[in-house]
Amino acid sequence: MSDYYYFNINVDRNGKHEVHSENCSYLPNTANRKYIGLVSDCKQAMIKAKADNPSKEFDGCYYCCNACHTG
């Protein structure tokens, strides 16, 4: 099952952009997020985000993308 993913345009304390699914309680407001796309899981979202934004670093949200969360 696919879901829409976004990343926070602001970096976290580790200098990374957090990736969120569209249903996350911690999804940033529309002014603070960038659309990644409709993908199957957080791993694919992270790959697509990095491919589209090679100069940025990403981390999965602890709550909605825990399988991709590195801390």
All heavy atoms as TSV, in Angstrom:
chain	resi	resn	atom	element	x	y	z
A	1	MET	N	N	0.837	-1.179	0.000
A	1	MET	CA	C	0.000	0.000	0.000
A	1	MET	C	C	0.883	1.244	0.000
A	1	MET	O	O	1.796	1.371	0.807
A	1	MET	CB	C	-0.900	-0.013	1.237
A	1	MET	CG	C	-1.785	1.176	1.339
A	1	MET	SD	S	-2.843	1.027	2.792
A	1	MET	CE	C	-4.121	2.130	2.299
A	2	SER	N	N	0.632	2.152	-0.884
A	2	SER	CA	C	1.421	3.375	-1.001
A	2	SER	C	C	0.850	4.480	-0.131
A	2	SER	O	O	-0.317	4.458	0.245
A	2	SER	CB	C	1.445	3.829	-2.456
A	2	SER	OG	O	2.112	2.887	-3.250
A	3	ASP	N	N	1.695	5.441	0.162
A	3	ASP	CA	C	1.301	6.586	0.970
A	3	ASP	C	C	2.044	7.810	0.439
A	3	ASP	O	O	3.066	7.685	-0.228
A	3	ASP	CB	C	1.674	6.334	2.429
A	3	ASP	CG	C	0.813	7.104	3.413
A	3	ASP	OD1	O	-0.012	7.930	2.976
A	3	ASP	OD2	O	0.973	6.878	4.620
A	4	TYR	N	N	1.514	8.983	0.735
A	4	TYR	CA	C	2.183	10.229	0.367
A	4	TYR	C	C	3.199	10.575	1.454
A	4	TYR	O	O	2.895	10.475	2.634
A	4	TYR	CB	C	1.169	11.365	0.219
A	4	TYR	CG	C	0.222	11.157	-0.926
A	4	TYR	CD1	C	-1.059	10.669	-0.714
A	4	TYR	CD2	C	0.615	11.441	-2.232
A	4	TYR	CE1	C	-1.931	10.469	-1.768
A	4	TYR	CE2	C	-0.253	11.239	-3.296
A	4	TYR	CZ	C	-1.523	10.754	-3.057
A	4	TYR	OH	O	-2.383	10.553	-4.106
A	5	TYR	N	N	4.376	10.988	1.031
A	5	TYR	CA	C	5.445	11.337	1.972
A	5	TYR	C	C	5.924	12.760	1.720
A	5	TYR	O	O	5.893	13.257	0.589
A	5	TYR	CB	C	6.622	10.363	1.843
A	5	TYR	CG	C	6.343	9.022	2.456
A	5	TYR	CD1	C	5.678	8.031	1.744
A	5	TYR	CD2	C	6.722	8.738	3.759
A	5	TYR	CE1	C	5.405	6.800	2.305
A	5	TYR	CE2	C	6.456	7.501	4.328
A	5	TYR	CZ	C	5.798	6.546	3.598
A	5	TYR	OH	O	5.529	5.320	4.168
A	6	TYR	N	N	6.393	13.364	2.803
A	6	TYR	CA	C	6.888	14.733	2.790
A	6	TYR	C	C	8.135	14.800	3.660
A	6	TYR	O	O	8.346	13.938	4.500
A	6	TYR	CB	C	5.851	15.689	3.395
A	6	TYR	CG	C	4.537	15.693	2.679
A	6	TYR	CD1	C	3.562	14.736	2.950
A	6	TYR	CD2	C	4.259	16.658	1.718
A	6	TYR	CE1	C	2.347	14.737	2.276
A	6	TYR	CE2	C	3.039	16.667	1.050
A	6	TYR	CZ	C	2.088	15.704	1.328
A	6	TYR	OH	O	0.894	15.709	0.669
A	7	PHE	N	N	8.926	15.857	3.482
A	7	PHE	CA	C	9.994	16.097	4.440
A	7	PHE	C	C	9.904	17.525	4.951
A	7	PHE	O	O	9.421	18.419	4.266
A	7	PHE	CB	C	11.379	15.767	3.892
A	7	PHE	CG	C	11.918	16.675	2.809
A	7	PHE	CD1	C	12.541	17.878	3.135
A	7	PHE	CD2	C	11.852	16.301	1.482
A	7	PHE	CE1	C	13.066	18.698	2.151
A	7	PHE	CE2	C	12.374	17.106	0.486
A	7	PHE	CZ	C	12.982	18.314	0.817
A	8	ASN	N	N	10.371	17.689	6.173
A	8	ASN	CA	C	10.392	18.991	6.813
A	8	ASN	C	C	11.504	19.811	6.158
A	8	ASN	O	O	12.642	19.341	6.059
A	8	ASN	CB	C	10.659	18.818	8.311
A	8	ASN	CG	C	10.431	20.082	9.102
A	8	ASN	OD1	O	10.620	21.191	8.615
A	8	ASN	ND2	N	10.011	19.912	10.345
A	9	ILE	N	N	11.190	21.022	5.710
A	9	ILE	CA	C	12.221	21.846	5.070
A	9	ILE	C	C	13.214	22.390	6.093
A	9	ILE	O	O	14.305	22.809	5.730
A	9	ILE	CB	C	11.614	22.990	4.220
A	9	ILE	CG1	C	10.783	23.936	5.076
A	9	ILE	CG2	C	10.824	22.430	3.060
A	9	ILE	CD1	C	10.354	25.195	4.342
A	10	ASN	N	N	12.839	22.362	7.365
A	10	ASN	CA	C	13.748	22.768	8.441
A	10	ASN	C	C	14.511	21.534	8.926
A	10	ASN	O	O	13.958	20.442	8.979
A	10	ASN	CB	C	12.969	23.371	9.604
A	10	ASN	CG	C	12.152	24.561	9.167
A	10	ASN	OD1	O	12.692	25.510	8.613
A	10	ASN	ND2	N	10.857	24.516	9.383
A	11	VAL	N	N	15.762	21.714	9.288
A	11	VAL	CA	C	16.555	20.585	9.771
A	11	VAL	C	C	16.337	20.366	11.264
A	11	VAL	O	O	15.993	21.296	11.995
A	11	VAL	CB	C	18.057	20.770	9.482
A	11	VAL	CG1	C	18.316	20.780	7.989
A	11	VAL	CG2	C	18.605	22.029	10.131
A	12	ASP	N	N	16.541	19.122	11.694
A	12	ASP	CA	C	16.447	18.802	13.121
A	12	ASP	C	C	17.782	19.121	13.794
A	12	ASP	O	O	18.695	19.666	13.168
A	12	ASP	CB	C	16.033	17.343	13.329
A	12	ASP	CG	C	17.042	16.333	12.800
A	12	ASP	OD1	O	18.199	16.704	12.497
A	12	ASP	OD2	O	16.678	15.145	12.702
A	13	ARG	N	N	17.912	18.775	15.050
A	13	ARG	CA	C	19.130	19.104	15.801
A	13	ARG	C	C	20.380	18.401	15.261
A	13	ARG	O	O	21.500	18.764	15.591
A	13	ARG	CB	C	18.937	18.803	17.285
A	13	ARG	CG	C	18.806	17.347	17.628
A	13	ARG	CD	C	18.602	17.150	19.136
A	13	ARG	NE	N	18.698	15.787	19.531
A	13	ARG	CZ	C	17.712	14.890	19.478
A	13	ARG	NH1	N	16.541	15.245	19.038
A	13	ARG	NH2	N	17.897	13.650	19.874
A	14	ASN	N	N	20.170	17.382	14.424
A	14	ASN	CA	C	21.297	16.659	13.818
A	14	ASN	C	C	21.579	17.122	12.390
A	14	ASN	O	O	22.377	16.504	11.684
A	14	ASN	CB	C	21.019	15.154	13.829
A	14	ASN	CG	C	20.900	14.623	15.235
A	14	ASN	OD1	O	21.681	14.984	16.113
A	14	ASN	ND2	N	19.918	13.780	15.482
A	15	GLY	N	N	20.889	18.172	11.954
A	15	GLY	CA	C	21.106	18.700	10.612
A	15	GLY	C	C	20.422	17.913	9.507
A	15	GLY	O	O	20.783	18.049	8.343
A	16	LYS	N	N	19.426	17.106	9.871
A	16	LYS	CA	C	18.718	16.288	8.882
A	16	LYS	C	C	17.271	16.756	8.730
A	16	LYS	O	O	16.675	17.309	9.647
A	16	LYS	CB	C	18.740	14.819	9.295
A	16	LYS	CG	C	20.140	14.255	9.307
A	16	LYS	CD	C	20.145	12.797	9.657
A	16	LYS	CE	C	21.563	12.258	9.650
A	16	LYS	NZ	N	21.599	10.844	9.968
A	17	HIS	N	N	16.719	16.474	7.552
A	17	HIS	CA	C	15.323	16.776	7.261
A	17	HIS	C	C	14.504	15.530	7.580
A	17	HIS	O	O	14.786	14.455	7.055
A	17	HIS	CB	C	15.152	17.145	5.785
A	17	HIS	CG	C	15.912	18.373	5.398
A	17	HIS	ND1	N	15.370	19.623	5.473
A	17	HIS	CD2	C	17.187	18.536	4.952
A	17	HIS	CE1	C	16.257	20.514	5.082
A	17	HIS	NE2	N	17.383	19.871	4.759
A	18	GLU	N	N	13.507	15.680	8.425
A	18	GLU	CA	C	12.688	14.532	8.829
A	18	GLU	C	C	11.648	14.195	7.773
A	18	GLU	O	O	10.929	15.065	7.294
A	18	GLU	CB	C	11.978	14.827	10.150
A	18	GLU	CG	C	12.486	13.987	11.256
A	18	GLU	CD	C	11.746	14.192	12.566
A	18	GLU	OE1	O	10.671	14.800	12.608
A	18	GLU	OE2	O	12.278	13.713	13.562
A	19	VAL	N	N	11.562	12.918	7.448
A	19	VAL	CA	C	10.588	12.401	6.486
A	19	VAL	C	C	9.354	11.925	7.246
A	19	VAL	O	O	9.476	11.234	8.259
A	19	VAL	CB	C	11.213	11.253	5.662
A	19	VAL	CG1	C	10.178	10.571	4.787
A	19	VAL	CG2	C	12.373	11.776	4.825
A	20	HIS	N	N	8.170	12.303	6.736
A	20	HIS	CA	C	6.894	11.955	7.363
A	20	HIS	C	C	5.917	11.404	6.335
A	20	HIS	O	O	5.932	11.816	5.177
A	20	HIS	CB	C	6.229	13.205	7.966
A	20	HIS	CG	C	7.019	13.867	9.030
A	20	HIS	ND1	N	6.871	13.556	10.356
A	20	HIS	CD2	C	7.956	14.837	8.965
A	20	HIS	CE1	C	7.682	14.320	11.072
A	20	HIS	NE2	N	8.356	15.101	10.246
A	21	SER	N	N	5.036	10.516	6.786
A	21	SER	CA	C	3.918	10.093	5.950
A	21	SER	C	C	2.796	11.116	6.127
A	21	SER	O	O	2.781	11.881	7.092
A	21	SER	CB	C	3.431	8.693	6.332
A	21	SER	OG	O	2.811	8.716	7.601
A	22	GLU	N	N	1.848	11.117	5.200
A	22	GLU	CA	C	0.788	12.127	5.224
A	22	GLU	C	C	-0.115	12.039	6.456
A	22	GLU	O	O	-0.754	13.026	6.807
A	22	GLU	CB	C	-0.062	12.040	3.964
A	22	GLU	CG	C	-0.934	10.793	3.893
A	22	GLU	CD	C	-1.853	10.797	2.687
A	22	GLU	OE1	O	-2.324	11.864	2.285
A	22	GLU	OE2	O	-2.078	9.703	2.153
A	23	ASN	N	N	-0.180	10.904	7.118
A	23	ASN	CA	C	-1.069	10.733	8.266
A	23	ASN	C	C	-0.377	10.920	9.607
A	23	ASN	O	O	-0.968	10.667	10.650
A	23	ASN	CB	C	-1.719	9.348	8.214
A	23	ASN	CG	C	-2.574	9.191	6.983
A	23	ASN	OD1	O	-3.329	10.086	6.626
A	23	ASN	ND2	N	-2.451	8.063	6.309
A	24	CYS	N	N	0.853	11.384	9.593
A	24	CYS	CA	C	1.619	11.545	10.822
A	24	CYS	C	C	1.083	12.704	11.667
A	24	CYS	O	O	0.789	13.780	11.143
A	24	CYS	CB	C	3.083	11.799	10.482
A	24	CYS	SG	S	4.145	11.952	11.941
A	25	SER	N	N	1.008	12.482	12.958
A	25	SER	CA	C	0.589	13.534	13.892
A	25	SER	C	C	1.609	14.662	13.944
A	25	SER	O	O	1.289	15.771	14.363
A	25	SER	CB	C	0.417	12.954	15.295
A	25	SER	OG	O	-0.562	11.959	15.295
A	26	TYR	N	N	2.845	14.382	13.539
A	26	TYR	CA	C	3.921	15.373	13.592
A	26	TYR	C	C	4.277	15.931	12.217
A	26	TYR	O	O	5.323	16.571	12.054
A	26	TYR	CB	C	5.156	14.761	14.255
A	26	TYR	CG	C	4.883	14.423	15.691
A	26	TYR	CD1	C	4.443	13.150	16.049
A	26	TYR	CD2	C	5.006	15.379	16.688
A	26	TYR	CE1	C	4.163	12.840	17.375
A	26	TYR	CE2	C	4.724	15.080	18.014
A	26	TYR	CZ	C	4.294	13.809	18.344
A	26	TYR	OH	O	4.007	13.510	19.651
A	27	LEU	N	N	3.413	15.722	11.235
A	27	LEU	CA	C	3.625	16.265	9.893
A	27	LEU	C	C	3.691	17.789	9.972
A	27	LEU	O	O	2.797	18.417	10.538
A	27	LEU	CB	C	2.479	15.831	8.973
A	27	LEU	CG	C	2.539	16.292	7.520
A	27	LEU	CD1	C	3.718	15.635	6.806
A	27	LEU	CD2	C	1.239	15.934	6.809
A	28	PRO	N	N	4.762	18.390	9.458
A	28	PRO	CA	C	4.866	19.852	9.511
A	28	PRO	C	C	3.735	20.521	8.720
A	28	PRO	O	O	3.169	19.916	7.802
A	28	PRO	CB	C	6.209	20.140	8.837
A	28	PRO	CG	C	6.942	18.855	8.836
A	28	PRO	CD	C	5.918	17.779	8.815
A	29	ASN	N	N	3.425	21.769	9.072
A	29	ASN	CA	C	2.386	22.477	8.323
A	29	ASN	C	C	2.857	22.691	6.891
A	29	ASN	O	O	4.040	22.544	6.578
A	29	ASN	CB	C	1.983	23.786	9.021
A	29	ASN	CG	C	3.083	24.809	9.051
A	29	ASN	OD1	O	3.788	25.018	8.070
A	29	ASN	ND2	N	3.252	25.459	10.179
A	30	THR	N	N	1.944	23.029	6.013
A	30	THR	CA	C	2.246	23.088	4.581
A	30	THR	C	C	3.378	24.053	4.236
A	30	THR	O	O	4.094	23.838	3.271
A	30	THR	CB	C	0.989	23.440	3.763
A	30	THR	OG1	O	0.423	24.652	4.262
A	30	THR	CG2	C	-0.045	22.339	3.834
A	31	ALA	N	N	3.560	25.104	5.023
A	31	ALA	CA	C	4.637	26.063	4.756
A	31	ALA	C	C	6.012	25.490	5.081
A	31	ALA	O	O	7.022	25.993	4.592
A	31	ALA	CB	C	4.406	27.335	5.554
A	32	ASN	N	N	6.049	24.429	5.889
A	32	ASN	CA	C	7.325	23.867	6.341
A	32	ASN	C	C	7.601	22.463	5.833
A	32	ASN	O	O	8.396	21.737	6.433
A	32	ASN	CB	C	7.386	23.865	7.873
A	32	ASN	CG	C	7.446	25.259	8.434
A	32	ASN	OD1	O	8.062	26.136	7.857
A	32	ASN	ND2	N	6.784	25.474	9.547
A	33	ARG	N	N	6.950	22.074	4.764
A	33	ARG	CA	C	7.209	20.732	4.243
A	33	ARG	C	C	7.308	20.745	2.728
A	33	ARG	O	O	6.786	21.632	2.058
A	33	ARG	CB	C	6.133	19.751	4.699
A	33	ARG	CG	C	4.774	20.004	4.100
A	33	ARG	CD	C	3.770	18.998	4.633
A	33	ARG	NE	N	2.455	19.218	4.069
A	33	ARG	CZ	C	1.335	19.106	4.733
A	33	ARG	NH1	N	1.334	18.745	6.005
A	33	ARG	NH2	N	0.177	19.315	4.139
A	34	LYS	N	N	7.989	19.727	2.209
A	34	LYS	CA	C	8.131	19.548	0.767
A	34	LYS	C	C	7.656	18.135	0.411
A	34	LYS	O	O	8.011	17.171	1.096
A	34	LYS	CB	C	9.574	19.750	0.340
A	34	LYS	CG	C	9.755	19.686	-1.156
A	34	LYS	CD	C	11.151	20.091	-1.574
A	34	LYS	CE	C	11.267	19.972	-3.090
A	34	LYS	NZ	N	12.634	20.198	-3.539
A	35	TYR	N	N	6.895	18.054	-0.645
A	35	TYR	CA	C	6.335	16.784	-1.113
A	35	TYR	C	C	7.436	15.902	-1.695
A	35	TYR	O	O	8.254	16.350	-2.505
A	35	TYR	CB	C	5.274	17.088	-2.169
A	35	TYR	CG	C	4.609	15.897	-2.775
A	35	TYR	CD1	C	3.770	15.089	-2.020
A	35	TYR	CD2	C	4.786	15.589	-4.116
A	35	TYR	CE1	C	3.126	14.000	-2.593
A	35	TYR	CE2	C	4.145	14.510	-4.693
A	35	TYR	CZ	C	3.329	13.718	-3.924
A	35	TYR	OH	O	2.690	12.637	-4.492
A	36	ILE	N	N	7.481	14.651	-1.258
A	36	ILE	CA	C	8.412	13.664	-1.813
A	36	ILE	C	C	7.720	12.884	-2.922
A	36	ILE	O	O	8.245	12.739	-4.015
A	36	ILE	CB	C	8.923	12.694	-0.729
A	36	ILE	CG1	C	9.721	13.460	0.326
A	36	ILE	CG2	C	9.745	11.571	-1.356
A	36	ILE	CD1	C	10.075	12.645	1.548
A	37	GLY	N	N	6.529	12.354	-2.609
A	37	GLY	CA	C	5.802	11.594	-3.614
A	37	GLY	C	C	4.966	10.482	-3.005
A	37	GLY	O	O	4.936	10.291	-1.788
A	38	LEU	N	N	4.315	9.750	-3.867
A	38	LEU	CA	C	3.510	8.592	-3.497
A	38	LEU	C	C	4.401	7.365	-3.667
A	38	LEU	O	O	4.753	6.994	-4.795
A	38	LEU	CB	C	2.275	8.498	-4.392
A	38	LEU	CG	C	1.329	7.336	-4.143
A	38	LEU	CD1	C	0.693	7.439	-2.758
A	38	LEU	CD2	C	0.242	7.305	-5.215
A	39	VAL	N	N	4.804	6.778	-2.550
A	39	VAL	CA	C	5.714	5.629	-2.580
A	39	VAL	C	C	5.240	4.549	-1.614
A	39	VAL	O	O	4.357	4.786	-0.786
A	39	VAL	CB	C	7.174	6.034	-2.265
A	39	VAL	CG1	C	7.744	6.914	-3.358
A	39	VAL	CG2	C	7.277	6.736	-0.940
A	40	SER	N	N	5.845	3.381	-1.688
A	40	SER	CA	C	5.367	2.225	-0.938
A	40	SER	C	C	5.710	2.229	0.542
A	40	SER	O	O	4.987	1.659	1.348
A	40	SER	CB	C	5.886	0.935	-1.580
A	40	SER	OG	O	7.295	0.951	-1.613
A	41	ASP	N	N	6.836	2.855	0.921
A	41	ASP	CA	C	7.227	2.853	2.333
A	41	ASP	C	C	8.264	3.935	2.591
A	41	ASP	O	O	8.709	4.621	1.667
A	41	ASP	CB	C	7.750	1.481	2.755
A	41	ASP	CG	C	8.926	0.995	1.928
A	41	ASP	OD1	O	9.714	1.830	1.429
A	41	ASP	OD2	O	9.083	-0.233	1.785
A	42	CYS	N	N	8.677	4.062	3.855
A	42	CYS	CA	C	9.619	5.125	4.215
A	42	CYS	C	C	10.975	4.934	3.548
A	42	CYS	O	O	11.649	5.907	3.224
A	42	CYS	CB	C	9.744	5.257	5.728
A	42	CYS	SG	S	10.551	3.883	6.573
A	43	LYS	N	N	11.372	3.701	3.324
A	43	LYS	CA	C	12.669	3.463	2.676
A	43	LYS	C	C	12.670	4.028	1.261
A	43	LYS	O	O	13.632	4.674	0.843
A	43	LYS	CB	C	12.995	1.979	2.683
A	43	LYS	CG	C	13.290	1.470	4.073
A	43	LYS	CD	C	13.533	-0.010	4.124
A	43	LYS	CE	C	13.714	-0.401	5.589
A	43	LYS	NZ	N	13.628	-1.801	5.815
A	44	GLN	N	N	11.594	3.800	0.536
A	44	GLN	CA	C	11.478	4.356	-0.816
A	44	GLN	C	C	11.371	5.875	-0.775
A	44	GLN	O	O	11.909	6.567	-1.648
A	44	GLN	CB	C	10.275	3.746	-1.542
A	44	GLN	CG	C	10.429	2.271	-1.844
A	44	GLN	CD	C	11.672	1.970	-2.662
A	44	GLN	OE1	O	11.939	2.614	-3.666
A	44	GLN	NE2	N	12.444	0.988	-2.226
A	45	ALA	N	N	10.701	6.409	0.244
A	45	ALA	CA	C	10.596	7.857	0.404
A	45	ALA	C	C	11.970	8.471	0.636
A	45	ALA	O	O	12.301	9.520	0.067
A	45	ALA	CB	C	9.654	8.197	1.559
A	46	MET	N	N	12.784	7.825	1.457
A	46	MET	CA	C	14.125	8.322	1.746
A	46	MET	C	C	14.998	8.286	0.477
A	46	MET	O	O	15.731	9.236	0.208
A	46	MET	CB	C	14.776	7.490	2.847
A	46	MET	CG	C	14.042	7.516	4.161
A	46	MET	SD	S	14.473	8.854	5.231
A	46	MET	CE	C	16.044	8.324	5.816
A	47	ILE	N	N	14.887	7.217	-0.287
A	47	ILE	CA	C	15.654	7.093	-1.533
A	47	ILE	C	C	15.258	8.188	-2.512
A	47	ILE	O	O	16.112	8.849	-3.104
A	47	ILE	CB	C	15.460	5.689	-2.156
A	47	ILE	CG1	C	16.148	4.636	-1.289
A	47	ILE	CG2	C	15.964	5.645	-3.592
A	47	ILE	CD1	C	15.789	3.203	-1.635
A	48	LYS	N	N	13.964	8.396	-2.665
A	48	LYS	CA	C	13.469	9.422	-3.598
A	48	LYS	C	C	13.856	10.817	-3.122
A	48	LYS	O	O	14.290	11.655	-3.922
A	48	LYS	CB	C	11.962	9.312	-3.771
A	48	LYS	CG	C	11.400	10.321	-4.765
A	48	LYS	CD	C	10.031	9.946	-5.246
A	48	LYS	CE	C	9.404	10.935	-6.188
A	48	LYS	NZ	N	10.236	11.863	-6.887
A	49	ALA	N	N	13.710	11.085	-1.829
A	49	ALA	CA	C	14.072	12.401	-1.287
A	49	ALA	C	C	15.549	12.694	-1.548
A	49	ALA	O	O	15.909	13.802	-1.966
A	49	ALA	CB	C	13.760	12.462	0.201
A	50	LYS	N	N	16.416	11.720	-1.315
A	50	LYS	CA	C	17.854	11.903	-1.518
A	50	LYS	C	C	18.185	12.073	-3.001
A	50	LYS	O	O	19.020	12.913	-3.364
A	50	LYS	CB	C	18.623	10.720	-0.923
A	50	LYS	CG	C	20.117	10.894	-0.944
A	50	LYS	CD	C	20.555	12.048	-0.067
A	50	LYS	CE	C	22.070	12.145	-0.025
A	50	LYS	NZ	N	22.545	13.332	0.674
A	51	ALA	N	N	17.508	11.305	-3.863
A	51	ALA	CA	C	17.753	11.414	-5.306
A	51	ALA	C	C	17.343	12.792	-5.826
A	51	ALA	O	O	18.029	13.373	-6.672
A	51	ALA	CB	C	16.995	10.315	-6.047
A	52	ASP	N	N	16.245	13.317	-5.306
A	52	ASP	CA	C	15.748	14.624	-5.748
A	52	ASP	C	C	16.458	15.793	-5.072
A	52	ASP	O	O	16.398	16.917	-5.555
A	52	ASP	CB	C	14.237	14.735	-5.470
A	52	ASP	CG	C	13.401	13.776	-6.311
A	52	ASP	OD1	O	13.921	13.208	-7.296
A	52	ASP	OD2	O	12.214	13.598	-5.978
A	53	ASN	N	N	17.104	15.529	-3.939
A	53	ASN	CA	C	17.767	16.577	-3.149
A	53	ASN	C	C	19.116	16.061	-2.650
A	53	ASN	O	O	19.305	15.840	-1.449
A	53	ASN	CB	C	16.901	16.964	-1.945
A	53	ASN	CG	C	15.510	17.392	-2.334
A	53	ASN	OD1	O	15.297	18.545	-2.668
A	53	ASN	ND2	N	14.564	16.465	-2.312
A	54	PRO	N	N	20.067	15.847	-3.554
A	54	PRO	CA	C	21.320	15.186	-3.177
A	54	PRO	C	C	22.166	15.929	-2.137
A	54	PRO	O	O	22.986	15.310	-1.466
A	54	PRO	CB	C	22.079	15.044	-4.500
A	54	PRO	CG	C	21.414	15.965	-5.448
A	54	PRO	CD	C	20.013	16.170	-4.969
A	55	SER	N	N	21.956	17.214	-1.976
A	55	SER	CA	C	22.767	17.967	-1.013
A	55	SER	C	C	22.193	17.921	0.404
A	55	SER	O	O	22.814	18.407	1.341
A	55	SER	CB	C	22.891	19.430	-1.455
A	55	SER	OG	O	21.620	20.055	-1.434
A	56	LYS	N	N	21.020	17.300	0.567
A	56	LYS	CA	C	20.365	17.246	1.875
A	56	LYS	C	C	20.519	15.864	2.510
A	56	LYS	O	O	20.654	14.870	1.818
A	56	LYS	CB	C	18.877	17.586	1.741
A	56	LYS	CG	C	18.600	18.990	1.235
A	56	LYS	CD	C	17.116	19.268	1.207
A	56	LYS	CE	C	16.729	20.576	0.617
A	56	LYS	NZ	N	17.495	21.736	0.904
A	57	GLU	N	N	20.452	15.842	3.837
A	57	GLU	CA	C	20.469	14.587	4.592
A	57	GLU	C	C	19.078	14.375	5.187
A	57	GLU	O	O	18.421	15.344	5.598
A	57	GLU	CB	C	21.515	14.645	5.699
A	57	GLU	CG	C	22.937	14.744	5.192
A	57	GLU	CD	C	23.358	13.543	4.363
A	57	GLU	OE1	O	22.987	12.408	4.717
A	57	GLU	OE2	O	24.049	13.735	3.354
A	58	PHE	N	N	18.648	13.116	5.274
A	58	PHE	CA	C	17.300	12.791	5.719
A	58	PHE	C	C	17.300	11.761	6.836
A	58	PHE	O	O	18.214	10.950	6.951
A	58	PHE	CB	C	16.471	12.273	4.542
A	58	PHE	CG	C	16.314	13.287	3.445
A	58	PHE	CD1	C	17.198	13.325	2.385
A	58	PHE	CD2	C	15.305	14.225	3.499
A	58	PHE	CE1	C	17.084	14.273	1.381
A	58	PHE	CE2	C	15.174	15.185	2.504
A	58	PHE	CZ	C	16.070	15.208	1.443
A	59	ASP	N	N	16.244	11.801	7.621
A	59	ASP	CA	C	16.013	10.831	8.683
A	59	ASP	C	C	14.509	10.591	8.757
A	59	ASP	O	O	13.720	11.513	8.539
A	59	ASP	CB	C	16.533	11.367	10.020
A	59	ASP	CG	C	16.514	10.328	11.123
A	59	ASP	OD1	O	16.475	9.117	10.813
A	59	ASP	OD2	O	16.538	10.712	12.306
A	60	GLY	N	N	14.118	9.391	9.069
A	60	GLY	CA	C	12.699	9.080	9.209
A	60	GLY	C	C	12.146	9.560	10.537
A	60	GLY	O	O	12.846	9.537	11.554
A	61	CYS	N	N	10.926	9.985	10.534
A	61	CYS	CA	C	10.246	10.399	11.767
A	61	CYS	C	C	10.138	9.202	12.718
A	61	CYS	O	O	9.805	8.089	12.304
A	61	CYS	CB	C	8.855	10.921	11.412
A	61	CYS	SG	S	7.764	11.202	12.816
A	62	TYR	N	N	10.425	9.445	13.965
A	62	TYR	CA	C	10.352	8.391	14.983
A	62	TYR	C	C	8.962	7.778	15.046
A	62	TYR	O	O	8.809	6.580	15.274
A	62	TYR	CB	C	10.734	8.969	16.341
A	62	TYR	CG	C	10.586	7.989	17.477
A	62	TYR	CD1	C	11.595	7.082	17.750
A	62	TYR	CD2	C	9.442	7.971	18.266
A	62	TYR	CE1	C	11.468	6.167	18.791
A	62	TYR	CE2	C	9.305	7.069	19.311
A	62	TYR	CZ	C	10.316	6.165	19.575
A	62	TYR	OH	O	10.185	5.262	20.587
A	63	TYR	N	N	7.918	8.578	14.839
A	63	TYR	CA	C	6.533	8.131	15.025
A	63	TYR	C	C	5.923	7.472	13.793
A	63	TYR	O	O	5.263	6.446	13.914
A	63	TYR	CB	C	5.675	9.312	15.487
A	63	TYR	CG	C	6.165	9.859	16.795
A	63	TYR	CD1	C	6.995	10.969	16.834
A	63	TYR	CD2	C	5.861	9.220	17.989
A	63	TYR	CE1	C	7.486	11.460	18.040
A	63	TYR	CE2	C	6.348	9.690	19.205
A	63	TYR	CZ	C	7.157	10.809	19.214
A	63	TYR	OH	O	7.658	11.268	20.404
A	64	CYS	N	N	6.139	8.022	12.610
A	64	CYS	CA	C	5.478	7.460	11.423
A	64	CYS	C	C	6.422	6.696	10.500
A	64	CYS	O	O	5.955	5.933	9.657
A	64	CYS	CB	C	4.756	8.560	10.642
A	64	CYS	SG	S	5.858	9.764	9.859
A	65	CYS	N	N	7.719	6.899	10.638
A	65	CYS	CA	C	8.712	6.242	9.782
A	65	CYS	C	C	9.800	5.615	10.649
A	65	CYS	O	O	11.002	5.747	10.368
A	65	CYS	CB	C	9.327	7.258	8.818
A	65	CYS	SG	S	8.173	7.994	7.655
A	66	ASN	N	N	9.397	4.930	11.701
A	66	ASN	CA	C	10.354	4.400	12.660
A	66	ASN	C	C	11.371	3.454	12.041
A	66	ASN	O	O	12.515	3.420	12.470
A	66	ASN	CB	C	9.614	3.723	13.829
A	66	ASN	CG	C	10.547	3.463	14.980
A	66	ASN	OD1	O	11.143	2.398	15.046
A	66	ASN	ND2	N	10.678	4.445	15.862
A	67	ALA	N	N	10.968	2.703	11.021
A	67	ALA	CA	C	11.905	1.784	10.352
A	67	ALA	C	C	13.055	2.537	9.677
A	67	ALA	O	O	14.102	1.952	9.426
A	67	ALA	CB	C	11.161	0.940	9.326
A	68	CYS	N	N	12.874	3.824	9.431
A	68	CYS	CA	C	13.886	4.654	8.786
A	68	CYS	C	C	14.499	5.670	9.734
A	68	CYS	O	O	15.317	6.494	9.326
A	68	CYS	CB	C	13.268	5.381	7.593
A	68	CYS	SG	S	12.637	4.263	6.329
A	69	HIS	N	N	14.122	5.621	10.981
A	69	HIS	CA	C	14.617	6.571	11.973
A	69	HIS	C	C	15.981	6.137	12.493
A	69	HIS	O	O	16.165	4.997	12.910
A	69	HIS	CB	C	13.634	6.665	13.145
A	69	HIS	CG	C	14.068	7.596	14.236
A	69	HIS	ND1	N	14.065	8.954	14.074
A	69	HIS	CD2	C	14.536	7.357	15.472
A	69	HIS	CE1	C	14.505	9.511	15.192
A	69	HIS	NE2	N	14.802	8.558	16.062
A	70	THR	N	N	16.945	7.049	12.420
A	70	THR	CA	C	18.298	6.729	12.878
A	70	THR	C	C	18.697	7.500	14.138
A	70	THR	O	O	19.721	7.220	14.728
A	70	THR	CB	C	19.343	7.001	11.789
A	70	THR	OG1	O	19.291	8.382	11.411
A	70	THR	CG2	C	19.108	6.121	10.574
A	71	GLY	N	N	17.887	8.468	14.507
A	71	GLY	CA	C	18.170	9.191	15.740
A	71	GLY	C	C	18.588	10.550	15.578
A	71	GLY	O	O	18.817	11.447	15.181
